[in-house]
């Protein structure tokens, strides 16, 4: 299932993968783009609430999820 990230500026993005690294939220969009923004720009509560309404638990991770569901933590 695709998660949606909601930002404080009102924008939102459907993402296939997301993780935190060095205070930045990195994400891969459903259309294949990759980006990183300051963690403070994410509207975390709205992101959690809206994804929960769709049956998805949103959890910030320390690394991207790879095939098989494992989280890779950058060294």
N, C-alpha and C positions, 0 to 999 in steps of 0.2 A: 504494500500500500504506500502511496506517495504522501508525504507530510507536506504541510504548508507552513512556511515561515511568515510571520507578520511583523512588520517593522514600524517603529514609532513615527515614521514619516507618512504612514498610510499605505505603503507598498506591501505587496505579498508575492511570494514565489512558491510554486510547487517544486519540491526537491526530492531527489532520489537518495541523497546521502548528505550528512551534515556532521560537523564535529568542531570542537573548540581546540585552539592551539595558540598559545602566547597572547591571550586576550582577544583573539579574532575568531569569529564564527565563519568557518569555511563551509561552502555548500556547492552541490552539483544540482543544477536545475533539471527538471524533467525534459527540457528541450536540448540538453547537452552542454549548457554553459557552466562555467566554474567561476566562483567569486569568493571573496573574503571581506567581511566588514567588522567594525568594532562590535564587540559583544554588547556594549551598552545601547547600540542602535536597534537591537531586537526587542520587540514587545513580547517579553517572555510569557507573561500571564495570558495575553490574548492567544499566543501560539499554543500554549498548553490547553487552554479552554476550547478553542476551535477544533484542534485535532482530537481532543477527547470526545467532542460532540460527534465526530466521525468514527469513533471507536478505536482511535490510535493513541497510544501512550507516547508522548513526546518527552525524550530524555536527552539532555546534552551529554555528548560522549567525548572522550579524550582523543579519539582517532576515528577515521572512517571505517565503516563496516565493509568488509570484503565478502567475496563469495563464500557461502557457508554460514554467514552471520557472525563471524568473528570480528572483533574490534581491533584494529591495528593502532597501537600507540606509538607515535613518532618518538625516536630517541633524540 
